[in-house]
């Protein structure tokens, strides 16, 4: 992992009630960069999708922890959401808009598309049975 000017790491139980907590933590970390309302909304939306995926898809019906990492270099914010869950068998298929492995939960299948839309870059690393990390970056506008 690269060195960052500032960074933080947080672990929390993979429970839906912690998704809003993760949004607030990332927004607070990003606040030091004086983001626009639009930028902070984009970041919070992408984080929500990544955390929800970790909780719903990563652990399915088991318990686990989600790791949230934030780092910054200059005006570039990096956010990594990781789980130690089941992993994604086919990342390219999972990234297809409207694809969902949980139609019974009325999932829209747009999580990765939303993350890609609201962040400047989004990469997925996953290993079956070992977990998944979603690595996202956002370059914030100059002050």
N, C-alpha and C positions, 0 to 999 in steps of 0.2 A: 504494500500500500504506500502511496506517495506521502511525502511530508506535507503538512498543512500548516498555515499560519495560526489557525485555531481549529479545534475539533472537539467533538463530544461523542460519547457512546452510551447507549442506554439499552437495558434489557427489560422487557415486560412480558407478562403472561399473555399468551395468544387467546385473548378474549375480545369480543367485538366492542365491549365498553372501553377498551384501551385505544381504539382507533382515533377518537377525538383527542385523547391525551397526546398521542404521537403528532397529530397535526399542530397542536399548540406548541409543543416542544420545538419542532422544526421552525415554526413561524417565529418563535422567540429567538432561536439561534440566528436566523436570517435577519432579524431586525437590526443587528449591528451594521448591516450593509445598507440600511435605509432603502429597502425595496419599495417600489410603487405598490399601490393596492392591487393592481392587476398581477404583478409578479408574485406577491405573497399568496394571492388566491390561486394562481397556477400551481405554486409549490405545494400548498396545502391539499389541493385536489389530487395531485400526483401521489403524494404521501398517503392519502386516504386509500387510493386504489391499491398501492403496493402493500400496505399493512393489511387491508381487507383480504387480498389474495393470499398473503402468508397465513392468515388465520383460517380462512375458509378452505383453501386448496392445499396449503402446505401440511396442515395437521389433520385435516378432515375431521375424524371423530376422536382424535387423541389430544392429549395436552402437550404443550410445549411453550417455548419462549421465542419471542421475536426480538431481533437485535436491530436497533436503529442507530446509524452512524451519520454524523454531519461533519463536514470539513469545509474549510474555505481557503482559497488562495486568491488574493486580490478580490475581484468581484465575482469570482466563480464559486458557486455553491455546489458541493457534491453531497448527495444523500444516498445512503445504501440501506436497504431494508432486507434483512436476511432471516431465514428460518432453518431449522434442522429437520424439516419434515420429509415428505415422501418424494420430493423432486418433481420435475416436469419431464414426462417421457418424450415429448416432441415440442420443443420450444417454438419452432416455426409455425406449427399448427396452432399452438396456444396463442400466438400473436395475431392470428387472423381475426379481423373484426367479426363480431357476432358468434365466434366459437366459444362454447362454454362446456366444461366437463360436469357442470352441476345445473342442468336445466330444471331439475326439481326444486331448486332454491330460487328460481326465477332470476337467475343471474343474466346480465345483458351480454356478456362476452366482449365488453369494450374496455376492460381495465388496462391492458397493455397499450391499446390505441390511445386512450386518454393520457396515459403517462408519456407516450411519445409526442403527443400533441402539445402538452403543457410544459414539457421540459425540453432543453436544447439537445440532450442526448439521453438515451436509455438503452442499457445493455442487460441481458439476463445471463446469469451463470447458474447452472443447475446440474445436479447429479442424482440419478434415481436412488432413493433410499437415504440420501445424505443431506438434501435440502436445496434451497434456492436463494440466490442473492439478486436483487434488482438494483442496479447502479445507475443513478440519474444525476445529470448536471444541469445547472442553469447559470447562464452568464447574466448578471444583473446590469441594468442600464447604468451608464456613468452618471455621477451626481451632478 
